[in-house]
């Protein structure tokens, strides 16, 4: 199972919105709605920020939102803040009954 | 407080074995699916293995199938990963993660990770 494809880096200014794409295929993203997103600050464990394509766990800011179209999922960060600077990973359940992560995207706040 | 604490990492020679543990607290361990995920230095996250709450159903990524074994002891609230035939590419920080639900298709709670170094 190959990793899902994400852009290596995305940047934005404080207050702006950015979108990170995550592209897979019909055996993963396109086959169901079990897509999640994780935020990882340097030296820290990942943190779940979106599950089930567009659901936020309790305590996660509503500035994070998710969506999906076909074989591509997307994460949008609105009102960009300095603390949003981190690595972001998508993840999908697959038809092989395992998970596959995305390649990861480094978000830089200018 | 819901918490996962990994242990057992360290230096191992190529071809060697190692067992990682993940001690869980603050929730009903036997209910939740559990997972192992790793991250090589400077690289992305890689899913390794899952186990359902009753311990009977397991899944593995192709990269570790046949070499790694996931298990759990619900009486001790502990998850394990037995790793064998270790290679240089297995060097990584290994995280255990609790599922969002019985099987919620997401990794809600993460441990702090334990580093495995494979080198002669």
Interface residues (C-beta under 8 A of the other chain):
Chain A: X1 X3 X34 X36 X38 X40 X45 X46 X47 X48 X51 X52 X57 X89 X91 X93 X97 X98 X99 X100 X101 X102 X103 X104
Chain B: X35 X37 X44 X45 X46 X47 X50 X59 X60 X61 X62 X95 X100 X104 X105 X106 X107 X108 X110 X111 X112 X113
